[in-house]
Amino acid sequence: MIILDITRLIVLLNIYRMESDNMNKKMLISWFSIYLSITLIMICGITVLDRADDDRQFAKNAVAEEESTDNKYIENNTQVIDKEVEKIEKETFVENNANDKEKETINVDDVVVHMGNGKADRTNVGARIFTDVDPDKPMVAITFDDGPDAKSTNLILDALDEYDARATFFVVGYKIPDAETTVKRAYDIGCEIGSHTYDHVNLTTLNKSQRRIQLNNTKKMITAITGQKRVLLRPPYGATNEEIIKEIDTPIILWSIDTEDWITRDPEKTVDNVMKDVRDGSIILMHDSYEETAEATIELIKRLTDEGYQLVTVSELGYHKFGGLARGVRYGAMYGDE
Ligand code: ZN
């Protein structure tokens, strides 16, 4: 382009030289200036267009590259987890129902949560609701994050089993292979198993593919061990945003009482933090990776039971307080319709 214009310029200068004697010089100079301006504008315009084209191509390449990296990432991670799930299925199969208390449950496959505006939600399909709860008496859900831990989680399960109480364990995927029989035991004594992601990561810092791996892989492992159809999510740090809420096909469970057990590591303080705020519908946050928490749980079960609270799973609490839990809704407490 530039070469073409330089050629034209040379040609013009030659014409000017040849014809300057018998032409009106002023006319030729104005004509020449106009020509030069137009050429300059054309050069600038084409450069800008070229650059925009380059930018578009660059952005396209970047997206394609990211998509292919994401697909590889999903594929690699899925293969690893599928192998793990296969192993879990083999190992826990023999123990299936060995410890099951075989309590009676309500079939909630047909429970539909009405969301208003004619919308309904069927995410309650598969929730396990036991019949030994009196819906007119107060109830709370104790929840444990960051496990399973073959040692401390089992101490907690001993206590729950002894008092015929239930809790919900939000497990971290990468810890499951070291304690899969513990997870199975929890489920068999009536507890609910929820997901706390695979690597205990803040979901808001990940892209969509990474989030999918964090959620799907943990869910697959939980389903392989327990057969649970629905797996509730407790996001690490309670961190979510509107984009994540739209993506997630399960209710999101936060808490109403933070025991701070992992900070104080003091069973007495943990119990006090619950007893001063507890009420019908509370969701209590604890962490089963500490033996001090196991110690606190034993005391807590006694105190709460003495005060007339029934200790239920999160899904049970949701069922009795709201008729079920809906996807994409964050629950911090379940006081029911007040
Ligand atoms: Zn956590």
Residues whose N, C-alpha, C, O or C-beta is under 5 A from the ligand:
A	BS01	ZN	D145 D146 P236
